[in-house]
C-alpha cells in the first residue's frame, strides 16, 4: 500500500492587518498564486499574503510587514505554519504537541520583494524557490538635485495621499517625530496633502519622545517653530527607568544591538501615546528614509565600503540579497529584517502604522538616483545628498522650506548617549542569549 501524504497549511497571518488599496484580499492572493512578478508588483499597499493550490504554496510580503514560516513534520504529512511572529508559530506547535520540533532558528523569514514558492511533498523538504517581483531601475534620473528631490517627494506625497484616503475621516493622525529629515519630511508632506485633500490639519499631531535631556525635543520644536507649526508638537514623556530590553526583545523577536536600542525607544513612545490616548490608532513615521538615500555611517560597519553601498541595489533595504552567502534565511537582511523594530512595537500597542518611505514606488525613485555620478565615491558627499535631495523636494512640492539638521539615531535623540549606555549597556551576544532563553 502506498502512503499518500496529506499536507496542511496553517495561516496565522492577520488578514485585517493588510492594507491593500486596489484589490480584495482574495484577489491579491490570486495574484500571488500565479507566481508572476508583474501580478504581485501590481498589488498596491502593504501586505503579507499566502496562497495555495494543491501542494504548491506561494508567499509574498511588502517591506513593511514581517512574515515568517515553519515547516513541521507529521506522520500523515507536512504542515506549513505561516505567521507574522515567531511566538505565534511556537504557540500553535505547542497546541498540536509538536513543540519538540521547534527551534527559533528553524523559522524562515519571507524576504521582502520576493515570491517564495514551497512544495509540500514531505521528507526531505525541497528548497524554496525565490522570484523577485520588485526590480527598480538604477541610476536612471538626471543629476539635477532639484529634479530628483521633486520626483522623490512627489512619490512620497502620492503614497501618503493614498493612505489618508483610507483612514476614517474622524480619526486623528500622529507622526512619530524628531525634527530629522525623514520624520520632518513625512510630517510636512502629510500636512500639505491633508490641506490639498480638504482634510482638517487639526487631526494631526507630531509626537516626540522625551526621556529627559534628549536633543530631539528641542530639535523638533526648532523645526516646527521655523515654519510656524509648533502647535502640532506634543512631547511624550517617559521615565528612563522604564526602558527594558528584555521586554523589547520579546516584542521584536530579534537581538541586533542597534535595532534593540531603537525598538526600545519605539516601545516607550508607543506606550506613552497609548496611555495618553487610549483610542488612538493611526501613526506615520519616517522609517526607510535612511535606507533609501543610503544615509548610514559606513565607517561603523567594517563590512561596507562606499563602493559596496552605491553599487549594490537596495543594499540597505534587503541586505546582501537572496542567494548570497551572508543572507540569513531566518531573518532576511537589511530593513527587510529590521523593520520589526518599527512594526512590532506599534502592533503590540494596537496602532496601525504607516512608513511611506518603504513603499516600492518611493524606493524606485531613490534607486534611480545616480549616486555614483553625484558622489564620485566620496563618502562625505554621499552624507550630504540626503538633506539636499529631500530639502529641495519638500520645498518644490509643498512650498515649505524644511530645516535640515544633522543625522541622529532615534535612540540618541530621545536620551543623551551617556545616559543611554547606562540604561542599555548590553551587547549583541547578551541580547541573543536573552532571545534564545524564551524558547531553549
N, C-alpha and C positions, 0 to 999 in steps of 0.2 A: 504494500500500500504506500503510495506516495503522499507524504505530508504536504499540505498546502498552507503556506504562511498566511496569516490574517493580520495585515498591517493596520496600524491605528495612528491617527493624528489627533493630538490634543492641542487646541488653540486657546491659550490663556491670554492672548493679547487683548487689550481693551478696545473693543470696537468703537466706543464713543470717544476715545482719545484721538482718533484720526480726524484731521481737518482737511477734507477733500472738497474742492470748490466746484469742480466741473462734472463729477460723476457720483453715482451712488457707490456705497461700499462694494456691493456685488458687481457692479460694472467695473470698478477698479480692480477687483480680484480677477475678473475675466481678463483684463489687460495683463496682469501678472502671469496668469496661467498660460498665455500664449508664448511666453518666453521671448517675445520680440522687444528689443530695446526701445524702438520708437513708440511702441504702445505704452510701455511703462514710463518713458520720459514724458508722455502726454498727460500723466496724472498730475493735476495741479493741486498744490497744497502739501500738507505734512501727513505722512502715512507710514504704517508698518503692516504689511499685508502678507497673508499666506493663502495659497490656492493649491488645490489638489485634483488630480484626475488619475484614478487607479493608483498605481504605485509611484507615480511621479508627483513630487511636491516642489513648488516653486515659492520663494520668499523674496521680498524686496522691501527696502525702507528708505526714507529720506534721511538726510544727515542729522536732523534734529529729533530723532525718535529712536531710542535703542530697541534692539530686537535680538533675542537670544534663543538658542535651541539646544536640545539634548536628545540623543538617540539611546533609548533603553531597550533591553532585551526581555522578551517574554517567551515562554515555551511555544505559544501559539503564533508568535511573530513579533516584529519590532514595533515600538511605539515612539513616535516623534513628538516631543513636548516643546511648544513654542511660547515664549512669554517675553515681557519687557525686562523682567528681573530674574536674577539667579535664584533668589529665595522662593519665588513663585514656583519655579521648576522643582526645587528641593521639596517644598511642601506637598506638591502633587505626588512626587515619588513616594514620600512617606505615607500618604493616604492610600497608596496602592501596595505598600510593603516592598517597594523597590529601592528604598533609600541606600541600601548596601552597594548599589551600583554607582552612587553619586560621588563625584569629586568636583569642586568648582572649576578646576582646570579642564575638565572634560566638556564643559559647556562651550558653545561656539557663538560668536557674535556675527550676525549677518553684516557684512561690510556695507557702508553707505554707498549708493550709486551702482550697486550690482544686483543682478538677479541671481539667486542661489538656487540651484536645482539639486534635489536629492532623490535617489531611487530607493524606495523601501523594499528591498529584496532579501533582507535577512543577513545572516552572518556568512562571510565578512562584509562589512558595510563599505560600499564604494565611496571614493572621494566625491565631495560635491563638485558641481560644475559652476563656474562663475562667468557671467556675461555682463559686461559694463553697459549701463543704459544712459549714462551721462558722460559725454566726451566733449568738453568745450574746446574751442579753437584757441590756441595760444598765440599771443603777441600779434593780434590782428588789428588793434587800434593804432591810430597815428600817435606820434609822440607829444602832441599838444595836450598839456595838462588840463586846460580849460575844457576841452572836448571830452577827455577821459573822465574828469570829475562830473561833468554834466550827465554823461551817459550812465555812470555808476549810480549817482543819486536818483536819477530818473527811474532806474530799475528798482532801487530801494523804495521809492515813493509808490511805485506800482504795486509792489508786494504789500506794503502797509495799507494801501487803499483797498486792495482785495480782501485783506484780513479784516479791516474795520467794517466793511460791508456785511460781514458775517457775525459781528458782535452785536448782541441785542442793544437797541438804541438807548435803553435806560441803564446800561451797565457802565460803571466807571472804569477808567483805563489807567494803569500805572506803568511807569517806565523805571526800571532799575537803573539808577542814575549816579554818575560820579562827576560829570562835567568833562570826562575824557572824550576823545574823538569819536569812539564808537557809540557810547550811550548818548553823547551830546547830539550827534547827527541823527540818531534814531528819534530822540525827543523832538528836535526841531522839525524833522520831516513829518513826524506824526502830527504835531501841532499845525503845520502847514496843510497837510492832507485833510485833517478834520475840518478846518475852515473852508477848504475848497469844496468839500462834500456837504457843507451846510450843517455840520455837527457842532455841538457846543463844546468849545475847548474847556469849559468848566468841568467836564468829566475827567480831565487829565490831571495827573499828579506825577511829580518826579521824586521818587523815593531814594534817599541816600542813607547808607548805613553809617552810624556813628558809634564807635566803640570807645570814644574818648581820645581826644588829641590827634585823631587821624586826619590827614591832609585833605581827604576827599570832600568833607563838608564845606570847607572854605573854598575849595576849587569849584564845587557845584554852585555855591552861592555867587561866586565871582562870575562864573559862566552865565548864569541866568540874569544877574544884575546888569551885565553889559548889554543885554538885549531887552531889558525892562520886563522880564518874565519871572522875577523872584517869587511872586505869589504862588507859583506852581510847585515850589520846593517844599518837601516835607521830610525832615530828618527822622530816621528811625533809630532811636537809642537802644543800645544793648549793653549788657554787662560783660566785660571781657572774661569774667569768671565763668560765664555760661558756655564758653567755647569748649566743645567736647569732640575730639577727633574720633573717639570710639563711636559716638552717635553718627558722625558724618560718614564713617566707613560703612556702617550698617546701611545708611541711606543710599550712598552712591555705589557701593559694592566694588570699590577699587582702592588702590593703595599708592598711586603715584603722588609724590610729596606735594608738588605744586597744585595738582588737582584737588587733593585733600584740603590743602590750605584755602584755595579758592572756594571750594564747596562748603567749608566751614563758615565762611563769610556769607555765602548764599543761604545757608540754614538759618543763621542769625537774622538776616534781612527778612526772609520769608516768614519766620516765626514772629518777628516784630510786626510786620504788616498784618498777619493773621490775627494777632492778639488785639490790634487796634481796630481792624476792620473784619469782623467775623464772616461777612458775606462777600468780600472782595474776591473776584475770580480772575480777571484778565491782566496779565503782565507782559510787557515787552522788555527786551534787553538788547545789548549790542554784541552778544556773543557771535563769533565768526568774523568780526571785522579785522582783528589782528591776523587771522589766518589768511583772509582774502588778499590783503596787501602786504603779506609777508613781514609783519612788524613784530618780530621776536628777537631778543638779543642772541645773535648767532654765537657770540663768544661764550655763552653759558652752556652750550651743548657741544662737546668735543667731537661729536659725530658729524657736525654740519660745517659747511663752508659756504661762502657767498655763491659759489658756482652750483653746489647741490641745491641750494634754496631756489635760485631763479631758473634752473634748468629742469627741475622735476615737477611735472604737472601736479597741482593740488597736493604738494608735499605736506603742508600743514593741515589740510583737511583730511587726508587719507593716510598719512604716514608714507612708508616706502612702497606700499601698494600690494595688492593681492598677487600671490605667486612669487613674492620676493622673500629672501631668507629672513629678513627682520620683521616680516608681517606676522602679527600674533593672531592665530585662529581663535583664541579665547577672547581677545579684547579688540581685534581690529587694530587701527592705528590712527594717529593724528586726532583731529576733532571728532572723527567717526567713533573713536574710543572715548575721548574725554568730555564729550557733550553731556555725559551723565552728571558732571559737576553742576550743570545748569538745570537739566531736565528733572533729575531725581529730587532735589530739594523743593522745587516748585510743585511737582506732582505730589510729594509727600505731604505738603501743607494745603493741598486742594486747589492750587492755582492752575489755570490754563495759560501756559507760557507761549511766547512767540519770539523767535530770533530771526528777523527778516534778512540779516546778512548770511544766513545759512541756506537761503533759497537758491536753487540752481541758476535761475536767470540772473541773479545778482553775482553769484560766483563766476558765471560765464563772462561777465564784463570784466571782473577782476583778472581772470585768466587771460583775457585778451590784452591786458596792459603789456606793452613791450618793455619789460623790466630790464632786459639786457641793454637795450639801446639807451634807456633812461638813466641807468646807473653805471654802465661800463664796468660792472663788477665792483663798484665802490660800496662798501658796507655803510659808510656814513651817508651816502646819497640814498641808499635804499631806506634807511631810517627816516629820512626827510620826506620821502614821497607820500606817505600815507596822509600826513597832515595837509600837504599841498593839494592832493587829489580830492580829499573829502571836503576840505575848506572851500576850494573852487566850486565843487559840485553843489554843496549846500547853498552857497550864495547864488549860483546860477539858477537853481531850481526854486528856492524858497524866497530869495531876495534878502535873506538874513546873513550877516557876516558872522560866522561862527568863530568864537575864540578857540584857539588851538593850544593845548597845554602838552608838556612832555608826557610820554607814555609812563604809566604806572600800573602795576598789577593790582587787581581788586583787593587782595589781602594786605597790600602795602598802603592802600589808601584809606582803609577803614580803621586801621590801628597803626601806630608807629612800628617800624620794623623791629626795634629792640624789644618792645612790649609783645609783639607777635612771637618772637623767638622764646620769650619767657613762657608764653601760653602754649605754643605749638613747637616744642623743641625736638620732636622725634624725627627720625629719618625713615626712608622708604622701607628698609628691611623690617623695622618695627611696625610700620603700618601694615606691611604684608602679613606679618605674624598675627596682628590683630584680626585682619580679614579672615585668614585661614582658620583662626580659632573658633569662628562661628560655625564651622562645619566639621573640623577634624579633631 
